[in-house]
Amino acid sequence: MLCRGQNLEGLTGLLTIPTAEMQPDRQVSFGVSYIQRDYVSFGSYRYDAYSPYVTISFLPFVEASVRLTRLINLQGSGQAIGDRTPSVRLRFIEEGQYSPAIVLGMHDLLGVFGGESAIHNNALYVVTSKHIATTSFLSEIGFHLGYGVDWIKADNHNFVGLFGGIDFKFFNTLELMTEYDGTHSNGGIRVKFFDHITLLGGWLRWKYFSGGAGVSFGL
């Protein structure tokens, strides 16, 4: 199995951006990420956070996820249980020999129903991905390009405008990546063990470390 896994938000992607890659049908992934404060709108960018998530793929063109963002070292009980972010992604076109995959995604679905002051991670986007197989050493190169809009009222929007990235997979276990999230460029590395355990680490804006760990299994 190629070294594909969840990004910091728990969705299939690179370091922060989503891609049009999808996990196998009926796969469940859960994990937790540490996110540096400059990327945590919940808390007005003043606190680092940890973010546990659960993601499931089914049908097999649907990916759904729920994550919880908890601020670190926040005094008092101002965050309650934390910021909850449900997300869903739909694949309309599967990648073929010459054609890319195309996925439509929406994050923080509650923004559709109003209450935008509580919506900190809204995103509405379309993303496309195409992979080129190479050698046994460099297993694959992936190219990803997306476009997001801020049509839904929310306190904060992610992936507005053009975003994209490139990843290089080595020996089907090691992945190097670089991306542009619509505002800044980032870079990271992912390592996969035994097809089930994934470690992800990287540098937001190439200077703030964030990372996470996840476990995946089939139902």
C-alpha positions as CSV (number, residue, x, y, z in Angstrom):
1,M,0.0,0.0,0.0
2,L,1.3,3.4,-0.9
3,C,2.3,5.9,1.8
4,R,-0.9,7.8,1.9
5,G,-2.4,9.1,5.1
6,Q,-4.2,11.8,7.0
7,N,-3.1,15.4,7.2
8,L,-3.0,17.4,10.4
9,E,-6.8,17.8,10.1
10,G,-7.4,14.0,9.8
11,L,-8.3,14.1,6.1
12,T,-6.5,12.4,3.3
13,G,-3.9,15.0,2.1
14,L,-0.5,16.4,2.5
15,L,0.5,18.4,5.6
16,T,-2.5,20.7,5.8
17,I,-4.1,20.7,2.4
18,P,-6.6,18.0,1.2
19,T,-5.9,16.1,-1.9
20,A,-8.2,14.1,-4.3
21,E,-6.7,10.8,-2.9
22,M,-9.0,8.6,-1.0
23,Q,-8.4,5.8,1.5
24,P,-9.6,2.3,0.7
25,D,-13.3,1.5,1.1
26,R,-14.4,0.9,4.7
27,Q,-11.2,2.1,6.2
28,V,-11.3,3.8,9.6
29,S,-8.5,6.1,10.7
30,F,-8.0,7.8,14.1
31,G,-5.2,9.8,15.5
32,V,-4.1,13.1,17.0
33,S,-2.2,16.1,15.8
34,Y,-0.2,18.9,17.5
35,I,-0.8,22.2,15.7
36,Q,1.3,25.3,16.2
37,R,-0.7,28.4,17.3
38,D,-0.3,30.4,14.0
39,Y,-2.6,27.9,12.4
40,V,-5.2,27.7,15.3
41,S,-8.0,30.3,14.6
42,F,-9.9,28.8,17.5
43,G,-8.2,30.7,20.3
44,S,-7.4,33.8,18.1
45,Y,-4.0,32.3,17.2
46,R,-2.7,32.6,20.8
47,Y,-2.5,29.0,21.8
48,D,-1.0,25.8,20.4
49,A,-3.5,23.0,20.2
50,Y,-3.9,19.2,20.0
51,S,-6.6,17.8,17.7
52,P,-7.8,14.2,17.9
53,Y,-9.8,12.9,14.9
54,V,-11.8,10.0,13.5
55,T,-12.1,9.5,9.7
56,I,-14.0,6.8,7.7
57,S,-14.1,6.1,4.0
58,F,-17.1,4.3,2.5
59,L,-19.2,3.6,-0.7
60,P,-16.1,4.0,-1.7
61,F,-16.2,7.6,-2.9
62,V,-17.1,9.3,0.4
63,E,-14.8,10.3,3.2
64,A,-16.3,11.7,6.5
65,S,-14.4,13.0,9.5
66,V,-14.9,14.6,12.8
67,R,-12.1,16.3,14.8
68,L,-11.9,18.1,18.0
69,T,-9.5,21.0,18.6
70,R,-8.3,21.6,22.2
71,L,-6.2,24.5,23.2
72,I,-3.0,23.9,25.2
73,N,-2.4,25.8,28.4
74,L,-5.7,27.7,28.3
75,Q,-6.6,28.8,31.8
76,G,-10.2,28.3,32.9
77,S,-13.0,26.6,31.1
78,G,-13.5,29.0,28.2
79,Q,-13.2,26.3,25.5
80,A,-15.7,23.8,27.0
81,I,-14.9,20.5,25.2
82,G,-13.2,22.3,22.3
83,D,-13.9,23.2,18.8
84,R,-15.7,20.4,16.8
85,T,-15.2,20.2,13.1
86,P,-17.2,17.7,10.9
87,S,-16.0,17.3,7.4
88,V,-17.1,15.4,4.3
89,R,-15.4,14.8,0.9
90,L,-17.1,13.3,-2.2
91,R,-15.0,11.9,-5.1
92,F,-16.7,12.6,-8.5
93,I,-14.1,11.2,-10.8
94,E,-11.6,8.4,-9.9
95,E,-8.1,8.7,-11.2
96,G,-7.4,6.9,-14.4
97,Q,-4.4,6.2,-16.6
98,Y,-4.5,9.7,-18.1
99,S,-7.2,11.5,-16.1
100,P,-6.9,13.0,-12.6
101,A,-9.2,12.3,-9.7
102,I,-11.6,15.1,-8.6
103,V,-12.9,15.6,-5.1
104,L,-15.4,18.1,-3.7
105,G,-14.9,18.8,0.0
106,M,-16.6,20.8,2.8
107,H,-15.3,21.4,6.3
108,D,-17.1,22.7,9.4
109,L,-20.6,21.8,8.0
110,L,-22.4,23.7,10.8
111,G,-21.5,26.9,9.0
112,V,-24.3,26.1,6.6
113,F,-26.9,26.6,9.3
114,G,-25.6,30.0,10.6
115,G,-23.8,30.9,13.8
116,E,-20.7,31.9,11.9
117,S,-18.9,33.2,15.0
118,A,-18.5,29.6,16.2
119,I,-17.2,28.3,12.8
120,H,-13.4,28.4,12.9
121,N,-12.4,25.9,10.1
122,N,-14.8,26.3,7.3
123,A,-13.7,25.2,3.8
124,L,-15.5,24.6,0.5
125,Y,-13.3,23.4,-2.3
126,V,-12.6,21.2,-5.3
127,V,-9.3,19.5,-5.6
128,T,-7.7,17.3,-8.3
129,S,-4.8,14.8,-8.0
130,K,-2.7,12.9,-10.6
131,H,0.1,10.5,-9.8
132,I,3.1,9.4,-11.9
133,A,4.6,6.0,-11.2
134,T,8.4,6.0,-11.4
135,T,11.0,3.4,-10.0
136,S,11.0,1.1,-7.1
137,F,13.1,3.6,-5.1
138,L,10.9,6.7,-5.9
139,S,7.6,4.8,-6.1
140,E,5.4,7.7,-7.1
141,I,5.2,11.5,-7.6
142,G,1.8,13.1,-6.9
143,F,0.6,16.5,-8.2
144,H,-2.4,18.2,-6.5
145,L,-4.2,21.4,-7.3
146,G,-7.3,22.8,-5.7
147,Y,-9.5,25.9,-5.5
148,G,-11.6,27.0,-2.5
149,V,-14.2,29.7,-1.9
150,D,-15.6,31.5,1.1
151,W,-19.3,31.4,0.2
152,I,-20.4,30.1,3.5
153,K,-20.5,32.6,6.4
154,A,-17.9,31.7,9.0
155,D,-15.5,33.2,11.4
156,N,-12.6,31.7,9.5
157,H,-12.1,30.1,6.1
158,N,-9.3,27.8,4.9
159,F,-8.0,27.1,1.4
160,V,-9.5,30.2,-0.2
161,G,-8.3,30.6,-3.8
162,L,-5.7,28.4,-5.4
163,F,-3.9,25.8,-3.3
164,G,-1.8,22.8,-4.2
165,G,1.3,20.7,-3.6
166,I,3.7,17.9,-4.7
167,D,4.7,14.8,-2.9
168,F,7.4,12.2,-3.5
169,K,6.9,8.6,-2.2
170,F,9.9,6.4,-1.6
171,F,9.7,2.6,-1.2
172,N,6.0,3.0,-0.5
173,T,6.7,3.9,3.1
174,L,8.3,7.4,3.1
175,E,6.7,10.5,1.7
176,L,8.2,14.0,1.3
177,M,5.9,16.9,0.5
178,T,5.7,20.5,-0.2
179,E,2.5,22.5,-0.4
180,Y,0.9,26.0,-0.7
181,D,-2.3,26.3,1.4
182,G,-3.7,29.4,-0.3
183,T,-1.8,31.7,2.0
184,H,1.6,30.2,2.9
185,S,3.9,27.4,1.8
186,N,4.7,24.4,4.1
187,G,6.7,21.2,4.0
188,G,6.6,17.9,5.7
189,I,7.5,14.2,5.9
190,R,5.3,11.1,6.5
191,V,6.4,7.6,7.4
192,K,4.1,4.6,7.4
193,F,4.7,1.4,9.3
194,F,3.1,-2.0,8.7
195,D,0.5,-0.4,6.4
196,H,-1.4,0.8,9.6
197,I,0.6,3.3,11.6
198,T,1.5,6.7,10.2
199,L,3.7,9.5,11.6
200,L,3.5,12.9,10.1
201,G,5.7,15.9,10.8
202,G,6.4,19.2,9.1
203,W,7.0,22.9,9.2
204,L,4.2,25.4,8.8
205,R,5.5,28.4,6.8
206,W,8.7,26.4,6.9
207,K,9.4,27.5,10.5
208,Y,6.7,26.3,12.9
209,F,6.8,22.6,13.7
210,S,3.5,20.6,13.8
211,G,2.9,16.9,13.6
212,G,0.7,13.9,14.4
213,A,0.3,10.2,14.5
214,G,-2.5,8.0,13.3
215,V,-3.7,4.4,13.0
216,S,-5.8,2.9,10.2
217,F,-7.6,-0.4,9.8
218,G,-10.3,-1.9,7.6
219,L,-13.8,-2.8,8.7
